[in-house]
Amino acid sequence: MDKDSWAPLVGQVVVVDTDSSFVYLGTLAGVDDHFLVLKDVDAHDRKEGPSTKEQYIMDTKRFGVKANRKEVSVRKAVVVSVSRLADVVTY
């Protein structure tokens, strides 16, 4: 995706799934050639805790993002998917 393709997501609370054990939930502040920049971020290691990644994301949608970082830069090369938190379907 080029930078213009990201424009609709900038300013939105997003879920960034990576090819590591980390998932990031926060406000997409900007995108450059190599990084996504998120603000007010919950950087969550899926290995820490009993819930599945999907359950954790649904709980975050219900109760809000509990930020543990003011800002995070995520390398685009490790991103598997990005979606708006508002688009997460809870069940």
Contact map, one row per residue, 1 for C-alpha under 8 A:
1110110000000000000000000000000000000000000000000000000000000000000000000000000000000000000
1111110000000000000000000000000000000000000000000000000000000000000000000000000000000000000
1111111000000000000000000000001110000000000000000000000000000000000000000000000000000000000
0111111000000000000000000000000000000000000000000000000000000000000000000000000000000000000
1111111100000000000000000000000000000000000000000000000000000000000000000000000000000000000
1111111111000000000000000000001000000000000000000000000000000000000000000000000000000000000
0011111111000000000000000000000000000000000000000000000000000000000000000000000000000000000
0000111111000000000000000000000000000000000000000000000000000000000000000000000000000000000
0000011111110100000000000001000000000000000000000000000000000000000000000000000000010000000
0000011111110000000000000011110000000000000000000000000000000000000000000000000000000000000
0000000011111000000000000011100000000000000000000000000000000000000000000000000000000000000
0000000011111100000000000011000000000000000000000000000000000000000000000000000000010000000
0000000000111110000000001111000000000000000000000000000000000000000000000000000000011100000
0000000010011111000000011111000000000000000000000000000000000000000000000000000001111000000
0000000000001111100000111100000000000000000000000000000010000000000000000000000011111000000
0000000000000111110000111000000000000000000000000000000000000000000000000000001111100000000
0000000000000011111001110000000000000000000000000000000000000000000000000000001111000000000
0000000000000001111111100000000000000000000000000000000000000000000000000000011110000000000
0000000000000000111111000000000000000000000000000000000000000000000000000000011100000000000
0000000000000000011111000000000000000000000000000000000000000000000000000000010000000000000
0000000000000000011111100000000000000000000011100000000000000000000000000000000000000000000
0000000000000000111111110000000000000000001111000000000000000000000000000000000000000000000
0000000000000011110011111000000000000000001111000000000000000000000000000000000000000000000
0000000000000111100001111100000000000000111100000000000000000000000000000000000000000000000
0000000000001111000000111110000000000000111000000000000000000000100000000000000000001000000
0000000000001110000000011111000000000111110000000000000000000000101000000000000000000000000
0000000001111100000000001111100000000111100000000000000000000000000000000000000000000000000
0000000011111100000000000111111000011110000000000000000000000000000000000000000000000000000
0000000001100000000000000011111000011110000000000000000000000000000000000000000000000000000
0000000001000000000000000001111100011100000000000000000000000000000000000000000000000000000
0010010000000000000000000001111111111000000000000000000000000000000000000000000000000000000
0010000000000000000000000000011111110000000000000000000000000000000000000000000000000000000
0010000000000000000000000000001111100000000000000000000000000000000000000000000000000000000
0000000000000000000000000000001111110000000000000000000000000000000000000011100000000000000
0000000000000000000000000000001111111000000000000000000000000000000000001111000000000000000
0000000000000000000000000001111101111100000000000000000000000000000000001111000000000000000
0000000000000000000000000001111000111110000000000000000000000000000000111100000000000000000
0000000000000000000000000111110000011111100000000000000000000000000000111100000000000000000
0000000000000000000000000111100000001111100000000000000000000000000011110000000000000000000
0000000000000000000000000110000000000111110000000000000000000000001111100000000000000000000
0000000000000000000000011110000000000111111000000000000000000000111111110000000000000000000
0000000000000000000000011100000000000001111100000000000000000000111110000000000000000000000
0000000000000000000001111000000000000000111110000000000000000000001110000000000000000000000
0000000000000000000001110000000000000000011111010000000000000000000000000000000000000000000
0000000000000000000011100000000000000000001111110000000000000000000000000000000000000000000
0000000000000000000011100000000000000000000111111001100000000000000000000000000000000000000
0000000000000000000010000000000000000000000011111000000000000000000000000000000000000000000
0000000000000000000000000000000000000000000111111100000000000000000000000000000000000000000
0000000000000000000000000000000000000000000001111110000000000000000000000000000000000000000
0000000000000000000000000000000000000000000000011111000000000000000000000000000000000000000
0000000000000000000000000000000000000000000000001111101100000000000000000000000000000000000
0000000000000000000000000000000000000000000001000111111100000000000000000000000000000000000
0000000000000000000000000000000000000000000001000011111110000000000000000000000000000000000
0000000000000000000000000000000000000000000000000001111111000000000000000000000000000000000
0000000000000000000000000000000000000000000000000011111111100000000000000000000000000000000
0000000000000000000000000000000000000000000000000011111111110000000000000000000000000000000
0000000000000010000000000000000000000000000000000000111111111000000000000000000000000001000
0000000000000000000000000000000000000000000000000000011111111100000000000000000000000001110
0000000000000000000000000000000000000000000000000000001111111111000000000000000000000000000
0000000000000000000000000000000000000000000000000000000111111111110000000000000000000000000
0000000000000000000000000000000000000000000000000000000011111111100000000000000000001101000
0000000000000000000000000000000000000000000000000000000001111111000000000000000000000000000
0000000000000000000000000000000000000000000000000000000000111111100000000000000000000000000
0000000000000000000000000000000000000000000000000000000000111111110000000000000000000000000
0000000000000000000000001100000000000000110000000000000000011011111000000000000000000000000
0000000000000000000000000000000000000000110000000000000000010001111100000000000000000000000
0000000000000000000000000100000000000001111000000000000000000000111111000000000000000000000
0000000000000000000000000000000000000001111000000000000000000000011111000000000000000000000
0000000000000000000000000000000000000011111000000000000000000000001111110000000000000000000
0000000000000000000000000000000000000011100000000000000000000000001111110000000000000000000
0000000000000000000000000000000000001111100000000000000000000000000011111000000000000000000
0000000000000000000000000000000000001110100000000000000000000000000011111100000000000000000
0000000000000000000000000000000000111100000000000000000000000000000000111110000000000000000
0000000000000000000000000000000000111100000000000000000000000000000000011111011000000000000
0000000000000000000000000000000001110000000000000000000000000000000000001111111000000000000
0000000000000000000000000000000001110000000000000000000000000000000000000111111000000000000
0000000000000000000000000000000001000000000000000000000000000000000000000011111000000000000
0000000000000000011100000000000000000000000000000000000000000000000000000111111100000000000
0000000000000001111000000000000000000000000000000000000000000000000000000111111111000000000
0000000000000001111000000000000000000000000000000000000000000000000000000000011111000000000
0000000000000011110000000000000000000000000000000000000000000000000000000000001111100000000
0000000000000111100000000000000000000000000000000000000000000000000000000000001111110000000
0000000000000111000000000000000000000000000000000000000000000000000000000000000011111011000
0000000010011110000000000000000000000000000000000000000000000000000000000000000001111111000
0000000000001110000000001000000000000000000000000000000000001000000000000000000000111111000
0000000000001000000000000000000000000000000000000000000000001000000000000000000000011111000
0000000000000000000000000000000000000000000000000000000000000000000000000000000000111111100
0000000000000000000000000000000000000000000000000000000011001000000000000000000000111111110
0000000000000000000000000000000000000000000000000000000001000000000000000000000000000011111
0000000000000000000000000000000000000000000000000000000001000000000000000000000000000001111
0000000000000000000000000000000000000000000000000000000000000000000000000000000000000000111
